[in-house]
């Protein structure tokens, strides 16, 4: 075997270096005679699945050059978009809070449009810091949580 060949190099790398092979799996693989990455590549994927899991079987198949994950899958549609903000300093002016809410709702809507999504509701939650709760009683009574019901638009142009 050529000392610079891929097989020689893989034979020198301990099986514990493979992502997903933890300490316990490494011990179990070693007991099965799998010491190196090359040994894992040459292992029977079905036998590995019996002894470990489907995840380990897929790891072996991937090492053997058989793709198990289709990278061209469409991303699953998001069920929620979160656009959050924490202030560095206390905010006492309602106009400042309203401006921030408008900004973050606009950012969330932009992301929603980029995904081609629609929504039925927007939830807005504002919680004052514990240290300023006494001085912000007006704020907490005015604006703890708010939900905005959206009108569904069936226009394909807006989708």
C-alpha positions in Angstrom: 0.0 0.0 0.0 1.3 3.5 -0.9 2.1 5.4 2.3 0.4 8.5 0.8 -2.8 6.7 -0.3 -6.2 7.6 1.1 -6.6 4.1 2.5 -3.3 4.3 4.4 -4.3 7.6 5.9 -7.8 6.4 6.8 -6.2 3.3 8.4 -4.2 5.7 10.7 -7.2 7.7 11.8 -9.0 6.4 15.0 -12.7 5.6 14.6 -13.4 8.0 17.5 -12.6 10.9 15.1 -15.7 10.3 13.1 -18.5 12.7 13.8 -21.2 11.0 15.8 -19.0 8.2 17.2 -18.9 8.9 20.9 -17.0 7.3 23.6 -19.4 4.5 24.2 -19.9 3.8 20.5 -16.1 3.8 20.1 -15.7 1.1 22.7 -18.4 -1.0 21.1 -16.9 -0.6 17.6 -13.4 -1.5 19.0 -14.9 -4.7 20.5 -16.3 -5.5 17.0 -12.8 -5.1 15.5 -13.4 -1.6 14.1 -10.4 0.4 15.1 -9.9 2.9 12.3 -12.0 4.9 9.9 -11.0 2.5 7.2 -12.4 -0.4 9.3 -15.7 1.6 9.6 -15.8 2.2 5.9 -15.3 -1.5 5.2 -18.0 -2.5 7.8 -21.3 -4.0 6.8 -23.9 -1.1 7.2 -26.7 -3.6 8.0 -24.7 -5.1 10.8 -23.8 -1.6 12.1 -27.5 -0.7 12.1 -28.3 -3.9 14.2 -25.7 -3.1 16.8 -26.1 0.7 16.9 -28.7 2.7 15.0 -29.9 3.9 11.6 -27.8 7.1 12.2 -24.6 5.0 12.5 -25.7 3.0 9.4 -26.1 6.2 7.5 -22.7 7.4 8.7 -21.1 4.2 7.3 -23.0 4.5 4.0 -21.9 8.2 3.7 -18.3 7.1 4.3 -18.7 4.5 1.6 -19.7 7.2 -0.8 -23.5 6.5 -0.8 -25.4 9.7 -0.2 -28.2 9.3 2.4 -29.2 13.0 2.7 -30.7 14.7 -0.4 -29.3 18.2 -0.1 -31.7 19.4 -2.8 -34.7 18.9 -0.5 -36.9 22.0 -0.2 -36.7 23.6 3.2 -39.7 22.9 5.4 -42.0 25.9 5.7 -41.5 27.8 8.9 -44.3 27.8 11.4 -43.1 30.9 13.1 -40.8 33.8 12.5 -39.3 35.5 15.5 -37.9 39.0 15.4 -36.8 40.0 18.9 -35.2 43.0 20.6 -33.6 43.6 24.0 -32.8 47.2 25.0 -29.4 48.0 26.5 -31.0 50.8 28.5 -34.4 51.2 30.0 -37.0 52.7 27.6 -39.7 54.8 29.1 -41.2 56.5 26.1 -44.1 54.7 24.4 -43.2 56.3 21.1 -39.8 54.6 21.2 -41.4 51.3 21.9 -44.0 51.7 19.1 -41.2 52.6 16.7 -39.3 49.4 17.7 -42.4 47.3 17.3 -43.0 48.7 13.8 -39.4 48.0 12.8 -39.4 44.4 14.0 -42.8 43.6 12.6 -41.5 45.0 9.2 -38.4 42.8 9.4 -40.6 39.7 10.2 -43.0 40.5 7.4 -40.0 40.9 5.0 -38.7 37.5 6.0 -42.2 36.1 5.6 -42.5 37.5 2.1 -39.0 36.1 1.1 -40.2 32.7 2.2 -43.5 33.1 0.2 -45.5 32.6 3.4 -48.7 34.1 4.7 -49.9 34.5 8.3 -53.0 34.7 10.3 -51.7 36.4 13.4 -48.8 38.5 14.7 -48.0 38.2 18.4 -46.2 41.0 20.2 -44.8 40.5 23.7 -43.2 43.2 25.8 -41.8 42.5 29.2 -40.2 45.2 31.4 -37.0 44.4 33.2 -37.5 43.2 36.8 -35.5 46.1 38.2 -37.7 48.8 36.7 -41.1 47.1 37.2 -42.3 49.6 39.8 -41.5 52.6 37.7 -43.0 51.0 34.6 -46.4 50.1 36.0 -48.0 52.3 33.3 -46.2 50.4 30.7 -47.0 46.9 32.0 -50.7 47.7 32.4 -50.8 49.2 28.9 -48.8 46.6 26.9 -48.0 43.1 28.2 -49.1 41.1 25.2 -50.9 41.9 22.0 -52.1 39.8 19.1 -53.0 41.2 15.8 -55.5 39.2 13.8 -54.6 39.3 10.1 -57.1 39.4 7.3 -56.5 36.5 4.9 -56.0 37.7 1.3 -56.5 35.2 -1.4 -54.9 37.4 -4.1 -52.2 35.4 -5.8 -50.3 38.6 -6.4 -49.7 39.1 -2.7 -48.5 35.5 -2.1 
